[in-house]
Amino acid sequence: MSIRLLAAALVAAGLALAQAKYTGSLPPKKDLPYLVHGDNLVPADAAEAKQEDRKDEIAYIVAGEASTAKTPLASPMFVIDTAKIDAAKLQLFRLDVKNGHREIVFRKKGKSGSLPVPMSVSIVSGSIFRLEVVRSLENGEYSLSPDGSNQVFCFTVY
């Protein structure tokens, strides 16, 4: 077997693994991430985060102490059928619970301590994408948010 043929076979095998088939339920609503729990889909809580300017920080605040969308999985998987949202621009952040609400704070200047949690994004078919958290999450409140938007999709890991 020539080296070119071997290289092509390895690339094809890698692509097949990267786009493994998703055989679960399909999302009933567009632009809403769903937690995958076996054959069941749990919709994330959709909300708009309120932006609050502080002295050296910007806080994004979500009402309520906890999300109604809950998962026991430390490495959750989501599916989303996109129309307006770019799945590749969804970022995952941990939220802090303070004074009856959830929030994330970014510094206006310098290095911010709030970094997105790494995720992989793959196409299931057409406009349906699978998002998988790369590392385990601690118990707590989290939010998926399109980069540059105050739109949030919240969930709890318990």
ZIFENWO-V112723 format. One record per pair of residues at least 24 apart in sequence whose C-alpha atoms are under 6 Angstrom apart, sorted by the first residue. I is the first residue (numbers start at 0). GAP is how many residues later the second one is. Records with the same first field share a line. If there is no record, write none. Layout:
I->GAP ; GAP
This chain:
29->51 ; 52
30->50 ; 51 ; 54
31->48
32->46 ; 47
33->44 ; 45
34->42 ; 43
35->41 ; 42
43->25 ; 109 ; 110 ; 111
44->108 ; 109
45->106 ; 107
46->105
47->102 ; 103 ; 104
48->101
55->51 ; 52
56->49 ; 50 ; 51
57->47 ; 48
58->45 ; 46
59->43 ; 44
60->41 ; 42
61->39 ; 40
62->38
63->36 ; 37
64->32 ; 35 ; 36 ; 37
66->88 ; 89
68->86
69->85 ; 86 ; 87
70->86
71->85 ; 86
73->62 ; 63
74->58 ; 61
75->57
76->54 ; 55
77->52 ; 53
78->50 ; 51
79->48 ; 49
80->46 ; 47
81->45
88->57 ; 58
89->55 ; 56
90->25 ; 53 ; 54
91->24 ; 25 ; 51 ; 52
92->24 ; 49 ; 50
93->47 ; 48
94->46 ; 47
